[in-house]
Amino acid sequence: MTEKKQLDTSCEEALDFPKNLIRHNTYEHSIDSYYERLNEHESRLFHNEAQATVDFSEFDDQGKGMFT
């Protein structure tokens, strides 16, 4: 499987985080434990995506090496 296909598959399975990680150096039983704990505390940790807001700033240094 190509790396692009692996990444696509991982993104499609985002709800299974961290089981969807392509490369990790963690034992499977630890990944399973993280997954179970995240699901157990889901309502406390995560909010409905429709209610989410993400603020960001965009900077442009206009080629001067300084942000204005």
N, C-alpha and C positions, 0 to 999 in steps of 0.2 A: 504494500500500500504506500502511495506517495505521501510525502509530508503534508502537502496541501489537502489531500483526502483525509489524512489523520486529523488535521486542524478542523476541517469542515465537520467531520464526525464529532469531534470534541465539542464544537460550538452547538451542534444540533442536540447534544446530550447535556447541555449546561445545567439542566435541572438535577442532574445526577452528581453535581460537584460534591466532593473531589474525586469521585470515581471516574470522571470523564477526562482526567488529566492524562496527557500523552506520555510525558516523561516525569518521573519522580523517583526519589531515592527513599521512599517510605514503604514499610512493610504493608502488605495488603490488609492485614487485620487492623492496622492503625488507620488506614484509609476508610475501612468499613466503620470503624468506631467514630471517626470524624463525621462521616456521612449520617450515621444514626443520631449523633448528638445535634448536628445542624437541623435535621428534620424534627427532632424532639422539641427544639427551641425556636422553630421557624417563626411562629407568630410573634415572638418577642424580638427576634433579630431582624426580620425583614418586613417591609411595607409593600402594599399594593403598588405595582409599577405605575398605574394611572395616577397615583397620588405623589409620585416622586418628582422632585425638582433637582436639577443639576445646574448650578451656576458656574460660569467659566468666564475668564477674561482672555482676550486675544491681544497680543502685543505685536507691534511691527517696528523694527529698528530702522526701517527705511534705508537700509544699507550703510548706515553710519556707525554701526557697532554700539549704538546706544539706544535704549528704549525711550520713546517719547510719549 
